[in-house]
Every structure is written in structure tokens, then in C-alpha cells.
């Protein structure tokens, strides 16, 4: 065993009460970091999954029609007129779809025809959003099949899948028929094959999913699509990827981060709060370790003086206390990680939704424990620097004479 390690462990063993205190402080600090990180990460995952459960990560669509400038002949007044935005198709959308599918970071692409309409059954009528989709492609972007509460995920011919709120409003169930109409006067009847719940009341009240070709006919967009909806690999890199797609296609590409700016602000605020809390926990732990080691230097000054009088180099004396800080950090990280993980699992078991699922899907990843261990080790070493320097510069003649 190296000399410095032997002496460091000897000092820690002799001052059991002090050692227990600094180990407890380091362990509690690591436990707080692990628990808060797991809790806030789980909260963010829950918020994002609920928000993005009913929308794509990126929407690629045709640009809006440009405003026109009109000049009155009888005056010099210039008037800018913004035209009414009609439903437009993405130009050469098949080629654009191929380009998007080959773009790194894009997991799935779904062509969509979307437009306003009315759903009616008998005398009851509701304003809806008619969305024509390809079932397989759309389910890879928005997982509707796993959110079905009745029926099955099938869109063939004149079939439709609707939200559960719309089904309640119109008194519809699987096997019933609903009449869809548009402002232009086109009408078609569809058979309900499934009812979904995407966790968003507005979506559940308005979405009517029909086959792509049926929507193209109903919305008078034959052969075209109004948007291409994407699912990406890196959720928080969607905005950057959307910018790249805008440059490559010349189309409008909007990410979920742009469409949900308030949610993104809330997530960043949560992350900032977590880092601030962790910073103060680290400072408190470092001060605790440093203060106890400084007291240890005072108590062990005679032994340190004897070691230096026997020829122990200054560097070895410093390393004794640095090793003490490292040992405290390592042991504190192991014990604290276990405490934090246990606390997180206990919290998850206590906080559950009505259906029994966890309120916050806490995931204890190895990265979290490695980060906590690294922070604890660095904190222990930094906290030991001042005591180590003080011990290294003690005058052996003075401390031995004074006892």
C-alpha cells in the first residue's frame, strides 16, 4: 500500500466521528443531486411526451402566399394587402419526401392533407380538422395505434378514426357512420373503425383521420399534400434540423420547439433551477469537507511535524490530505447514489396516476450516477486543497515544540 494512502486511511480511522460527519455530508449531497436530477428529468420527459404525443417534431409545408402591394391611382398611398391563405400543396412532394427520409436525424416522414370541415350525425354537427394520412407512415410519426380506446387502426376506402371527445359529442361508436363536409360543399360519408385518446382535448374534439386519397378528394387537393410531418432522432435538436431542411428544400419547416415556445421556456427554467440547487449543494458539501479536514490538520499537526522531521517530502504530506478528500468523495458518491436512487424509486411508487402508472417516469441511467460520482470526487479533492497546503507548510520544529 502506498505510504500516502496508508497515512490518509489511518488519519480517517483515528478520527471516526469527524470521518462519519464528512461522509454523511458528502452522501447526502450526492443523494440530493441524484434525486433532483432524476425527478426533473422525469418531469421533463413526461411534459414533452404529453405535448408531442399529438404533434410531429417538424412540419414541412409550402410557404404562405406573399402579400401584394397596391397603389391607388388617385393618390400616392400604398396599401399592402395580405391575401387569404388557401390550402396549397407541397410542390413535388414525393421528391421532397425522399429527400427528407434520406436526411440524417429523420426517423419517419408522413404526408398529410389537412383542412377544415364539419362532421355531422343526424342533426348534430361539429367543426373538425380533416386529416388525410397514410396509416403506416403516420403511426411512425404519431403513435395513434397505442392510443386507441376502441376499434382498430385501419383506414381503407371510406373509413375514419376519430377522437373520443368528438365521438361523445356526436354520439358515435365503432361501426357508426359520420358525414364529413367542407365549406366548398363537398360531402362524403365515412365508417368509424377506431376511436383514439391522444391526451389532448382539442385534438380529441377536432381530429378526423381518413385515408390520404379520400382527403385529397374531399379537400380538392388531388394528388397533393398540404404538409410533410416528421419524427426526428434528437428531440432537442429539432430546431437546428428544421433550419437545415429550410435551406435544402426552400419550404417552411417549423419544429415543435418553435410551435411550443412556452413549453421550451418552462423546460429551460427547470434545468436552470436544477443547476442552481446542485451548485449550492456542492458548495455546502465542499465547505463541510474543508472545515473538517482543517480541524484534522490542527489535531494531527504533531504527527505531521514528526513525519516531516523524519524526511517526508512536502508533496507527500499534501497528497495525504488530497487522498482523504478523494476517499470521502468516492465513498460519499457510492453511498449517496444508493440513497438517491432509493429515494427516487420510493417517490415514484408513491406518486402515481389514476390508472396506476407513475406520475413521473423516472429513469436512473448510468450517466446520472457517473456524473454524481465525478462531482463528488472533484468536490472532495477541491475541498482538501486548503487543508493539504496548510499541512504541507507546517514547520516541524514549531509544531513538535508546541505539541
C-alpha positions in Angstrom: 0.0 0.0 0.0 1.4 3.4 -0.9 2.7 5.5 2.1 0.3 8.4 1.4 -2.8 6.1 1.2 -1.8 4.3 4.4 -1.4 7.5 6.4 -4.6 9.0 4.9 -6.7 6.0 5.9 -5.0 5.9 9.4 -6.0 9.6 10.0 -9.6 8.9 8.8 -9.8 5.8 11.1 -8.5 7.6 14.1 -11.0 10.5 13.8 -14.1 8.3 13.4 -16.6 10.9 14.5 -15.2 13.5 12.0 -15.0 10.9 9.3 -18.6 9.9 9.8 -19.7 13.5 9.6 -18.0 14.4 6.4 -19.0 11.1 4.8 -22.6 11.7 5.8 -22.5 15.3 4.4 -21.0 14.0 1.1 -23.5 11.2 0.8 -26.5 13.4 1.5 -25.2 15.9 -1.1 -24.8 13.2 -3.8 -28.3 11.8 -2.9 -29.8 15.2 -3.4 -28.1 15.6 -6.8 -29.2 12.2 -7.9 -32.8 12.5 -6.7 -33.3 16.0 -8.1 -31.8 15.1 -11.5 -33.9 12.0 -11.8 -37.0 13.8 -10.7 -36.6 16.9 -13.0 -35.5 14.7 -16.0 -38.6 12.5 -15.4 -40.8 15.6 -15.2 -39.4 17.0 -18.5 -39.8 13.6 -20.3 -43.4 13.5 -19.1 -44.2 17.0 -20.2 -42.6 16.6 -23.6 -44.2 13.2 -24.3 -47.6 14.5 -23.4 -47.2 17.6 -25.6 -45.6 15.8 -28.5 -48.0 12.8 -28.3 -50.3 14.6 -30.6 -48.0 16.5 -32.9 -44.9 15.8 -35.1 -41.5 17.0 -34.2 -41.1 19.0 -37.5 -43.7 20.2 -40.0 -42.6 20.9 -43.6 -45.1 22.8 -45.7 -45.5 25.2 -48.6 -44.7 28.9 -48.0 -47.6 31.3 -47.3 -48.9 33.4 -50.2 -47.0 36.6 -50.3 -48.7 39.9 -49.5 -49.4 42.2 -52.5 -48.7 45.9 -52.7 -51.4 48.1 -54.2 -51.0 51.7 -55.2 -54.1 53.9 -55.6 -54.1 55.8 -58.9 -55.7 58.9 -57.3 -53.1 59.3 -54.6 -49.6 58.2 -53.6 -50.9 55.9 -50.8 -49.5 52.4 -50.9 -51.6 49.6 -49.4 -50.2 46.2 -48.5 -52.9 43.5 -48.9 -52.4 40.1 -47.4 -54.3 37.5 -49.4 -56.5 34.8 -47.8 -54.4 31.7 -47.4 -55.9 28.8 -49.3 -55.0 25.2 -49.0 -51.8 24.7 -51.0 -49.9 21.5 -51.9 -46.2 21.0 -51.4 -44.6 21.2 -54.8 -43.2 17.8 -56.0 -43.9 16.4 -52.5 -42.8 12.8 -53.5 -39.3 14.1 -54.2 -39.2 16.2 -51.1 -40.3 13.2 -49.1 -37.5 11.1 -50.4 -35.0 13.9 -49.6 -36.3 14.2 -46.1 -36.2 10.4 -45.5 -32.5 10.4 -46.5 -31.6 13.3 -44.2 -29.6 12.1 -41.1 -31.6 12.6 -38.0 -35.0 12.0 -39.5 -36.7 8.8 -38.3 -40.0 8.9 -40.2 -41.9 11.1 -42.7 -45.7 11.2 -43.2 -47.5 13.0 -46.0 -50.7 14.8 -44.7 -53.6 16.6 -46.2 -55.3 18.7 -43.6 -58.1 21.2 -43.8 -61.2 22.4 -42.0 -64.6 20.8 -42.3 -67.7 19.7 -40.5 -68.6 16.3 -39.0 -72.3 15.6 -38.7 -74.6 12.8 -37.5 -78.2 13.4 -37.7 -78.9 17.0 -36.6 -75.6 17.2 -34.5 -72.7 18.9 -36.2 -69.2 19.9 -35.1 -66.3 21.8 -36.7 -63.4 19.5 -37.2 -59.9 19.2 -38.8 -60.0 16.6 -41.6 -56.6 14.9 -41.8 -55.8 12.6 -44.7 -52.9 10.2 -43.8 -51.1 7.1 -44.9 -51.8 4.8 -41.8 -48.4 3.1 -41.6 -46.3 6.3 -42.2 -48.5 8.4 -39.9 -48.3 5.9 -37.0 -44.5 6.1 -37.1 -44.7 9.9 -36.5 -47.6 9.9 -34.1 -48.4 6.6 -32.3 -52.1 6.5 -32.7 -52.5 2.7 -32.6 -51.2 2.6 -29.0 -53.7 5.4 -28.0 -56.9 3.6 -29.3 -59.6 3.2 -26.8 -62.0 1.4 -29.1 -61.8 -0.3 -32.5 -58.6 -0.7 -34.5 -56.2 1.3 -36.5 -57.4 0.8 -40.1 -58.0 3.4 -42.9 -59.2 1.8 -46.1 -61.6 3.4 -48.6 -64.3 5.4 -46.7 -63.1 4.6 -43.2 -62.2 7.1 -40.4 -60.6 7.2 -37.0 -61.8 9.9 -34.6 -61.1 11.3 -31.1 -63.1 10.2 -28.1 -64.3 13.7 -27.3 -65.8 14.1 -30.9 -67.3 10.6 -30.6 -69.0 11.7 -27.3 -70.3 14.9 -28.8 -71.8 13.2 -31.8 -72.8 10.0 -30.1 -70.6 7.9 -32.3 -69.1 4.5 -31.7 -67.1 2.0 -33.8 -69.3 0.8 -36.7 -71.3 4.0 -37.0 -71.1 6.4 -39.9 -70.2 10.1 -39.9 -70.8 12.6 -42.6 -67.9 15.0 -43.4 -68.4 18.2 -45.4 -66.3 21.1 -46.4 -67.0 24.8 -46.9 -66.9 24.3 -50.7 -69.8 21.9 -50.5 -68.1 18.5 -50.9 -69.7 15.8 -48.8 -68.7 12.2 -48.1 -69.7 9.6 -45.5 -67.2 7.5 -43.5 -67.3 4.4 -41.4 -65.8 4.7 -37.9 -63.2 2.0 -37.4 -61.4 3.4 -34.3 -61.6 5.9 -31.5 -58.4 7.4 -30.0 -57.3 9.4 -27.0 -54.1 11.4 -27.6 -54.3 13.1 -24.2 -55.1 16.5 -25.8 -58.8 17.6 -25.5 -58.6 19.9 -28.5 -57.2 17.1 -30.7 -59.7 14.6 -29.4 -62.5 17.0 -30.2 -61.3 18.0 -33.7 -59.2 15.4 -35.5 -60.9 13.1 -38.0 -58.3 10.8 -39.6 -59.2 9.5 -43.1 -57.3 7.9 -45.9 -55.0 10.2 -47.8 -56.8 9.9 -51.2 -60.2 10.5 -49.6 -59.0 13.7 -48.0 -57.4 14.8 -51.3 -60.8 14.4 -53.0 -62.8 16.0 -50.2 -60.5 19.0 -49.8 -59.9 19.4 -53.6 -56.2 18.8 -53.4 -56.0 15.9 -55.9 -52.6 14.3 -55.9 -51.1 16.8 -53.4 -50.4 17.1 -49.7 -50.5 20.1 -47.5 -47.6 19.1 -45.3 -45.0 16.5 -44.6 -44.8 15.7 -40.9 -41.5 14.4 -39.4 -40.3 12.5 -36.4 -36.6 13.1 -35.5 -34.0 11.2 -33.5 -32.7 14.2 -31.4 -35.8 15.8 -29.9 -33.9 18.9 -28.7 -32.0 19.2 -31.9 -35.3 19.6 -33.9 -34.9 23.4 -34.3 -31.5 23.1 -35.8 -32.6 20.3 -38.2 -35.6 22.4 -39.2 -33.3 25.2 -40.3 -31.2 22.8 -42.3 -34.3 21.5 -44.0 -35.5 25.0 -44.8 -32.2 25.7 -46.6 -32.2 22.4 -48.5 -35.9 22.4 -49.7 -36.8 26.1 -49.8 -40.0 25.2 -47.9 -41.3 26.3 -44.5 -40.0 23.9 -41.8 -41.3 24.5 -38.2 -40.1 22.5 -35.3 -42.0 21.6 -32.1 -39.6 24.0 -30.3 -40.9 26.9 -32.3 -44.6 25.9 -32.0 -44.3 25.3 -28.3 -42.1 28.2 -27.2 -43.7 28.5 -23.8 -43.1 24.8 -23.0 -39.4 25.1 -24.1 -39.1 28.1 -21.7 -40.5 26.1 -18.9 -38.1 23.2 -19.5 -35.1 25.6 -19.6 -36.3 27.2 -16.3 -36.5 23.8 -14.7 -33.0 22.9 -15.9 -31.6 26.3 -14.6 -33.3 25.6 -11.2 -31.7 22.2 -11.0 -28.2 23.5 -11.8 -28.6 26.3 -9.2 -29.7 23.9 -6.5 -26.9 21.5 -7.3 -24.4 24.3 -7.2 -25.4 25.3 -3.7 -25.4 21.7 -2.5 -21.9 21.2 -3.9 -20.7 24.4 -2.2 -22.2 23.3 1.1 -20.6 19.8 0.9 -17.2 21.3 -0.1 -17.2 23.7 2.8 -18.2 20.9 5.2 -15.4 18.7 4.0 -12.8 21.5 4.0 -13.7 22.6 7.6 -13.5 19.1 9.0 -10.1 18.5 7.3 -8.8 21.8 8.5 -9.7 20.7 12.1 -8.0 17.4 11.3 -4.8 19.2 10.3 -4.8 21.1 13.6 -5.4 17.9 15.6 -2.7 16.0 13.7 -0.2 18.8 13.5 2.2 17.0 15.8 2.1 13.8 13.8 2.6 15.8 10.6 5.6 17.6 12.1 7.1 14.2 13.1 6.6 12.9 9.6 8.3 16.0 8.1 11.1 15.8 10.6 11.7 12.2 9.5 12.2 13.4 6.0 8.7 13.0 4.5 8.6 15.4 1.4 6.1 18.2 1.3 4.4 16.8 -1.7 3.7 13.5 0.1 2.2 15.4 3.0 -0.1 17.3 0.7 -1.1 14.1 -1.1 -2.2 12.5 2.3 -5.0 15.1 2.7 -5.8 15.1 -1.0 -6.3 11.3 -0.8 -8.5 11.9 2.2 -10.7 14.2 0.1 -10.8 11.7 -2.7 -11.8 8.8 -0.3 -14.6 10.9 1.1 -15.7 11.8 -2.4 -15.7 8.1 -3.6 -17.4 6.7 -0.6 -19.9 9.5 -0.5 -20.7 9.0 -4.2 -21.4 5.3 -3.7 -23.5 5.7 -0.6 -25.2 8.8 -1.9 -26.0 7.3 -5.2 -27.7 4.4 -3.5 -29.7 6.8 -1.2 -30.7 9.0 -4.1 -31.8 6.0 -6.2 -33.8 4.6 -3.3 -35.5 7.9 -2.7 -36.4 8.3 -6.3 -37.9 4.8 -6.6 -39.8 5.4 -3.3 -41.2 8.7 -4.7 -42.2 7.0 -7.9 -44.0 4.3 -6.1 -45.9 6.8 -4.0 -46.8 9.3 -6.8 -49.0 7.6 -9.4 -51.7 8.5 -11.8 -55.3 7.2 -11.5 -54.5 4.3 -13.8 -51.6 3.2 -11.7 -48.8 4.4 -14.0 -46.0 6.6 -12.5 -46.7 10.3 -12.4 -43.1 11.0 -13.4 -41.3 8.3 -15.4 -38.0 8.4 -13.5 -35.1 6.7 -15.4 -32.0 6.0 -13.4 -29.3 5.9 -16.1 -25.6 5.1 -15.6 -24.8 8.5 -16.8 -26.6 10.1 -13.9 -24.5 8.1 -11.3 -21.2 8.7 -13.2 -21.9 12.4 -13.2 -22.7 12.4 -9.5 -19.6 10.4 -8.7 -17.4 12.7 -10.7 -18.9 15.8 -9.0 -18.4 14.2 -5.5 -14.8 13.2 -6.3 -13.9 16.7 -7.7 -15.6 18.3 -4.7 -13.7 16.2 -2.3 -10.4 17.0 -4.0 -11.0 20.7 -4.2 -12.2 20.9 -0.6 -9.0 19.1 0.5 -6.6 21.6 -1.3 -6.6 24.3 1.5 -6.1 21.7 4.4 -3.4 20.0 2.3 -1.5 23.2 1.7 -1.7 24.2 5.4 -0.4 20.8 6.4 2.4 20.9 3.9 3.7 24.2 5.1 3.8 23.4 8.8 7.2 24.0 10.5 8.1 20.6 12.1 10.2 22.3 14.8 7.5 24.6 15.9 4.6 22.1 16.0 6.8 19.5 17.8 7.9 22.0 20.4 4.4 23.4 20.9 2.8 19.9 21.0 
